[in-house]
Structures are given as structure tokens and as C-alpha cells.
Amino acid sequence: MSFRADTVRGAGGPAEIDYRLARQSVLSEYRKGRVARHEICDAHPELARAAREVGEPSRLDCPVCEETKVVLVSYVFGPRLPAFGRCITTKKELQSIAKRSGTFSCYVVEVCPECSWNHLARTFVLNPGKGSLRS
């Protein structure tokens, strides 16, 4: 049995995996002093740059520095895209990819542009057959 997002049994449409429980676990360990700040505030320089330049603002305060709002950065992986994925800059761009043939997976990462906190927020599969998506 596979555990990819697109093979979840009972999913009527595009599957979505939410990582809030994993996020809470990491933050709980940090607050208990079991994980150092530099271990969780370690965004790759390219991810930090994408967060500053094309990240989608959110209403969530950074759970680590509590000084700024986190931004969401989305990457899509699939056929005829670079092996390292494609950073999505607009919803229109995401909708355009969703209309292509093939299966595309989208990864949404929350990033704090100030302290470099980052965590995978969710993943979902674009529905190429109908050109629709979940967000």
C-alpha cells in the first residue's frame, strides 16, 4: 500500500495532507528546550529568498520569533518541470499548471522571513483532468 497524497483511499477529489500535527510536535519540543532554535530556524537560502520575494502573506504570526507574519511558498513537481520543482509566484500560474496533462504535486511551506523558521504546511495533488485545484 502506498501513502502518496494521490492514493489516499476515500479521497473523492485531489488528496491533501496537512502537517499541523508535525508542526505542533516540533514547536512543543522547541518550547521544552529539547530542540535548539538554530535547528528549526534553518531555511535554505533559496527558500528564504523565495519567501521574501514571492511568498504569499498569511495571517499567522511566526511561532518562534513572534515578530512577523509567516509567508507561504509553493513548489510544484511533475512532468516537464525541473527536478527541483517550480516555485509558484501566482495563483494564475498554479491554475495554468493544473490544466496540463499529468500528475502534479504541490508543496506549501510556511517561512518566516525574519528568523528563517520553516515547516512544510501541506501537500496536495493538482487535478489535471478538470484544471481545478485545492488551496
C-alpha positions as CSV (number, residue, x, y, z in Angstrom):
1,M,0.0,0.0,0.0
2,S,1.3,3.4,-1.0
3,F,1.0,6.5,1.2
4,R,1.3,9.2,-1.5
5,A,-1.2,12.0,-1.4
6,D,-2.9,10.9,-4.6
7,T,-3.5,7.3,-3.4
8,V,-5.3,8.1,-0.1
9,R,-8.4,5.8,-0.1
10,G,-11.7,7.7,0.3
11,A,-10.4,10.9,-1.2
12,G,-13.1,12.0,-3.6
13,G,-11.0,14.6,-5.2
14,P,-7.5,15.8,-5.1
15,A,-5.9,14.5,-1.9
16,E,-4.4,16.9,0.6
17,I,-2.1,16.2,3.5
18,D,-1.9,18.7,6.3
19,Y,1.2,18.8,8.6
20,R,-0.2,20.8,11.5
21,L,0.4,17.9,14.0
22,A,4.0,17.5,12.9
23,R,4.4,21.3,13.2
24,Q,3.0,21.3,16.8
25,S,5.3,18.5,17.7
26,V,8.4,20.4,16.6
27,L,7.3,23.5,18.3
28,S,6.5,21.6,21.5
29,E,10.0,20.1,21.5
30,Y,11.5,23.6,20.9
31,R,9.5,25.2,23.8
32,K,10.6,22.4,26.1
33,G,14.2,23.1,25.3
34,R,14.8,19.8,23.6
35,V,15.5,21.4,20.2
36,A,17.6,24.4,19.7
37,R,16.4,27.5,17.7
38,H,19.1,27.1,15.1
39,E,17.8,23.6,14.4
40,I,14.3,24.8,13.5
41,C,15.2,28.2,12.0
42,D,17.3,26.8,9.2
43,A,15.6,27.8,5.9
44,H,17.7,27.2,2.9
45,P,18.9,30.5,1.4
46,E,16.8,29.9,-1.8
47,L,13.7,29.2,0.3
48,A,14.3,32.4,2.3
49,R,14.8,34.4,-0.9
50,A,11.5,33.0,-2.3
51,A,9.7,33.9,0.9
52,R,10.9,37.5,0.8
53,E,10.2,38.0,-2.9
54,V,7.3,35.8,-3.9
55,G,5.8,34.4,-0.7
56,E,2.1,34.7,-0.2
57,P,1.4,36.7,3.0
58,S,-0.5,34.9,5.8
59,R,-2.2,35.9,9.0
60,L,-0.2,33.6,11.1
61,D,2.4,35.0,13.5
62,C,5.8,33.3,13.4
63,P,5.6,30.7,16.2
64,V,9.3,31.1,17.0
65,C,10.2,34.8,16.9
66,E,6.6,36.1,17.2
67,E,7.8,39.3,15.5
68,T,6.4,38.9,12.0
69,K,3.8,37.0,9.9
70,V,4.9,33.8,8.1
71,V,4.6,33.7,4.4
72,L,3.6,30.7,2.3
73,V,5.9,29.5,-0.5
74,S,4.6,26.9,-3.0
75,Y,6.5,24.5,-5.2
76,V,5.1,22.2,-7.8
77,F,6.6,18.9,-9.0
78,G,5.6,16.9,-12.0
79,P,6.2,16.1,-15.7
80,R,8.1,18.6,-17.8
81,L,9.1,20.6,-14.7
82,P,12.6,20.9,-13.3
83,A,13.7,18.1,-11.0
84,F,14.0,20.7,-8.2
85,G,10.3,21.8,-8.8
86,R,8.9,25.1,-9.8
87,C,8.4,27.9,-7.4
88,I,4.9,29.3,-7.9
89,T,4.5,33.0,-7.8
90,T,0.8,33.5,-8.5
91,K,-2.4,31.5,-8.2
92,K,-2.9,32.0,-12.0
93,E,0.4,30.2,-12.6
94,L,-0.8,27.3,-10.4
95,Q,-4.1,27.1,-12.3
96,S,-2.1,27.0,-15.6
97,I,-0.1,24.1,-14.4
98,A,-3.2,22.3,-13.1
99,K,-4.6,22.4,-16.7
100,R,-1.7,20.4,-18.1
101,S,-1.8,16.7,-18.6
102,G,0.0,14.7,-16.0
103,T,0.0,14.5,-12.2
104,F,1.4,17.4,-10.3
105,S,2.1,17.6,-6.6
106,C,2.2,21.0,-4.8
107,Y,4.1,21.5,-1.6
108,V,3.3,24.6,0.5
109,V,6.0,25.7,3.0
110,E,5.5,28.3,5.7
111,V,8.5,30.5,6.2
112,C,9.4,33.4,8.5
113,P,11.4,35.9,6.5
114,E,12.9,37.3,9.8
115,C,14.1,34.2,11.8
116,S,14.1,31.6,9.0
117,W,11.6,29.3,10.7
118,N,10.2,26.9,8.0
119,H,7.9,24.0,8.0
120,L,6.0,22.0,5.4
121,A,2.4,23.1,5.9
122,R,0.6,20.9,3.4
123,T,0.8,19.0,0.2
124,F,-1.9,18.4,-2.4
125,V,-2.3,16.9,-5.8
126,L,-3.5,19.2,-8.7
127,N,-6.4,17.8,-10.6
128,P,-5.2,17.8,-14.2
129,G,-8.4,16.4,-15.6
130,K,-10.6,19.3,-14.8
131,G,-8.0,22.0,-14.3
132,S,-9.2,22.6,-10.8
133,L,-7.1,22.7,-7.6
134,R,-7.4,22.7,-3.9
135,S,-5.9,25.5,-1.9
